[in-house]
Amino acid sequence: MTKSALSPPSLNLIQSPIPWLYAFWKFSRAHTMVGTSLSLLGVFAMAWALRHPLGLVPGTFDVWQALSCLWITWLACICANLYIVGLNQIEDVAVDRVHKPYLPVASGEFSAAQAKMLVGMAGSAAVLLAVASNSVYLVASILLSLVIGSMYSLPPLQLKRFPVFGSLCKLLVRGVVVNVGIFLHAASQLGLTAQIPPQIWVLTLVIMIFSGAIALLKALWDDASSAGDLDVSYNIRIVWWLLTACYSGLIVTAIFIPAANTSFLMVTHGLALVYFWTLGRQLYPTETGELSYREFYQCVWKLFFLEYLIFPTACLLNPL
C-alpha cells in the first residue's frame, strides 16, 4: 500500500478548526517564530534606547509611532518566517516522513496544495506589509529574506544540500538581514540617523557565531540520524569551544562597546558562560548520545534567544 493511501485525509479549517490550528502551529515551527519575534523586539529596543536614553521620558506620539511601526514590522517578519519554514517542509517532505513524521505536510494533515497555498499567502503578505510600511529598509530586508530562503530550499540551487552554503544562508538572514536591516528600518521610523552603531555590529557578530553553531549542530544531527550514529562528541566539542570563545571575548571587550551598560554585559555573559559550561558538562553525550545531544542543541537555542534580551537591556540601562 502506498504512503498516500496510509495518510489521513488533510485537515479542513472550517470542519476541524482546532486540529487545523494545531497543525498550522506545527507548520510554523514555533521555535523559529520565537527567535524572529525576540530578535525583532531586541533590535527595536536598541534603536529605542538610542532615541530615548535612560532618564529621558518619551512623548505619547513617540510611543504610539514606535508601537505602530513595531506591529507592522512584526507581522511582515512573521509572514516571511512562515514562508521560509513552510517552503522547506514542502521540499523536505520525503525526508521528514522518516525523521520528522509529526510535521503536518509529512503526516498528511496538510496536503501539498494546502502547504503551497499557505506559503504563497505568507510570502505575499510579507511583501505587501513591508510596502505598506513605506520603509525601503523593511522592503529590502523582507525581499532579501524571501530570496535567500527560496535559494536555500528550492531547486535548482537548493543550497541546503551543501553544508557551507546552507549555513551561509542562515548566517546572512539571522545575522545580517535581521540585525542590520531591521535596525536601519527601526532607526528611520524613530527619526534616527540611518547608520549602524557599534553595538549592533557586535550583536550581529555574536548572532552569526550562534547561528553558525546551531547550523553545525543541525547538520551533524541530520547526518548522524541518516547514518544511524549519534556519536558526535568531537563536533560538539568544537561548538562548545566556539561559544566559550564568543562569551569570553564579550566579557573582555564589553568596556569598548559604546551606548551599553558595561557592567551588565560583563556580568550577564559571565553568568551565561558558567551556565553553558555547567549544563554542557551535564549533557555531554553518553554512549548512545541521542537524548543528551538533543538537549545540548536546545540549550544552544536558548542561549541564542538570551542574547536578544541581554544586549537590548544593556542598551536600555545605559545612562545619559
N, C-alpha and C positions, 0 to 999 in steps of 0.2 A: 504493500500500500504506500502511496506517495506521501511526502511531507504535507502537501496541501490538503490531502484527504484527512490527515490526522489532526490538522489545525482546527481550533474552534472558529466559529464564524466571527467576522470582525464586529467590533462594538459600534453601536449607534448612539449618538449623543441624546437624541430625543427619547429613544426607547429605554436606554440604560445610562442615565446621566451620571450616577455615582461611579460605576465601573469605568465609564469613558473618561471621566475626570481623573480618576486614579491612574489609568493608563497614560493619559496626557502628562501627568506629573512624572511618571517614569520616563516618558519620551523626552521630556525637557531636561533630564539629567540634573536633578536638583542641586547637586554639589557645584556644578558649573554656574548655575543661576546665583547661588550664594556668593561664589567668587566674583562674578560680574557685578553684583549689587554692592558688595563690600568695596571693591576697587573703585567703583563709581562714586560712592559716598565718601571714601577716603580722599580721592583726588579733589572732589568738590570742597571738602573740609579744608584741605591745604590751600586751595585758592581763596576760600573764605577767610582763612587766618591771615593771609597777606592783605586782603581788603579791609578786614576788621581785626586788628591785633588785640591781644588780651588787654582789657581795660577800656577799649573803645566801643561804646554802645551803638549798635546799628540802628538805622531808622526802619520804620514799618515797611516802607516801599522797598528797601534793600532786601529785607527778609522775604517779602512776597515775591519779588523778582527772582531771588535765588531758588525758592521753593518751586515756582512755576517752571523755571529752566531745568531744575533737577528732575522734576516729574516727567517732562517730555524726553529728556535725555535717558532716563532710566527705562522708559518704555521702548525707546528706539534700540537701546543696547540689549535689552532682554529679548526683543524680537530677533536681533542679529544673532544672539547666542542660540536661540531656538533654531534658527536656520542652519547654523553650523553643526550643532549636535544632531539635528534631525537628518541632515544630509549624510552625515557619517553613518548613522544607523541604516539608512536606505542602502548605502553601498556595501555595508558590512553584514547584511542580514544573514548570509550563509555562515559566516564565522560566528556571529552572535548566537545562532541556533545551537552551537556547540558549547561556547564558553559563557554566553550571557543570555540564556533562554528566557529570562524574566523580562527582557526588554519587549515592548509592545509590538514592534514590527517582527521581531524574531518569533514571538509567541503566537502571532496571528491576531492579537487584539486589535491592531491597526493593519489594514491592508496596505499594499504598496501604493495604491492610488490615494488612500486617505493620508498616508505619510507625505507623499509628494504634494498634496494639496496644502497640508499644514506648513510644510517647508516653504512653498511658494507664497502663501499668505504672510508668513513671518518675514521673509525677505522683503516683500513689497511694503509691508507695514513699516519695517525698519527704515527703508529709504524715504518713504513718504513723511514719517515723523521727523526725520533729520532735515528734510527740505522745509517742513513746516516751522522748524526752529529758527530758520533764517540765519544759520551759522555755517559758514564754509568749513570750519574745523570739524563740526559734527558730521556733516555730509561726507567729508573726506575720510573721517575715521570709520564711519559705517561702511562706506563703499570698499575701503581697504580691507576691513574685516571680512566682508562677504566674498571679496575676490580671493583673499588668502584661504578662507575656509573652503571655497569651491576648488581651488588648486590642490588643497590638501586631500579632498575626498573624491573628486570627480576625475574620471579618465578624460583625455589620455594622460594627463600629468600624474594625477593621483599620488601626490608627493608623500603620503603617509607610508607608501611601500618602501621608502628609503629613510632609514633612521635619522640621518643627518638633516635631510631636507624637511622631514616631518617635524623634527624637534625645532628647526629654524622657524617653521610656520607658527608654532606655539609661542616661541620666544618673541616673534615680531608682534603678534596680536596681544598677548598678555603683557609683554614688557613695553614695547614702543607705542603701539597704536592706542592702547587703553590709557597709559600714563601720560604720554606726551600729547597725543591728540585730544583726549578728553580734558586735560588741564588747559590747553590752549582755548578750547571751547568754553570751559567754565570761566577762565580769565576774561575772555572777550565779553561774556554775558554779564560779568560783575564789574566791568569798567576798568580792568587791569591792563597793563601793557602786555601785548602778545609776545612774551619771551619766556623761556624756560628757566626758572630759578634753580640753583644748585641742588636744593633738597629734592626736587622732582627727578633730577638726573640720578641722584643717589638711590632713590626709591626704585627707579627704573632698572638700575643695575642689579639691585637686590632681587627684584621680582624676576628678572631674567635668569639669575642664578637659581632661584627656586623653581622657575618654570623648566629650566634645563634638568634639574634634579628630578622633578616629577615626570617629565617626558622620558628620562632614562629609566626610572623605576617602572613606568608603564610598559615601555618597550621590553624590559627584562621580564616583566610578568607575562606579557603576551608570548615571548619566545619560550620562556620556561614552561608555560602552560601547554603550548603546542608540542613541546618535546617531552612533556610529562615529567619534567625535572625542575624542582623549585629550590635547588641548592645554589643560590646566587649570593652567598655571603660576601664574596670578594667584591662584587659590584656594589653591594650595599655599603661596604666599607668606603668605596670611592665617594658615594653620595654623602656619607657621614662626614668625611674629612672636608668635602667641598662646602657643606653648610657650616661646619665648625670654623673654617677659614673665613666664611662670609660674616658670621657673628663676631668673630674676633676682630676682623677689620672694622666693623661698625663700631665696636666698643672703643677701639684705639682712635679712630678718625672722627668720632662724634663731635669733638670740640671744634672741628673745622667746618661743620655743617651749619650754615647760617640760617637765621629765622626759625630755629628749632631749639627746644629746651634740651641742652646738652646732658644734664644730669638724668633726665627722664630717659633719653635714648640709651645712655650707658647702662643704667640700672635695669631697664626692661630687657635689653638684649643680653645682658649678663644673666638675668634670670631665665630667659629663653634658652640660652646656651646650656645652663645647668639642667633645665628640664629636658632638653633634647638629649643630652648625654645620659642622664639618669634613665629616661624612658627607653632610649635606644639600647642601653645595656640590657634592660629587662626584656626587650622584644627581639633581641638578636636571634636570628634564625636557629631553630632547633634542627634535629636530624631531618625531619620532614620539611620544616620551614614554612609551610603554607600559611598557617594562622599568624605566625609572627611577622612574616613578610607583609601580609595584608594590613596588619596593624601599624607596621612601620610606615607603609605607604600613606595610610590615613593620618598618621602623626605629622608627616611632612606637609600634607594638605592643610592641616590645622595651623601649623606654623606659618604657612604661606598666607592664610587668611589673617593671621595675627599681625602681619606687617602693615596691613591696611587699617589697623587700629592704632598701632604704635606710632607710625610716622605722622598721621593727622593729629593725634593727641599731642605729640611733641610740638608740632607747629602751633596748635591752638593754645598751648601753655607757654609759648614764647612771649616774654614781657615786651612792652613797648620799648 
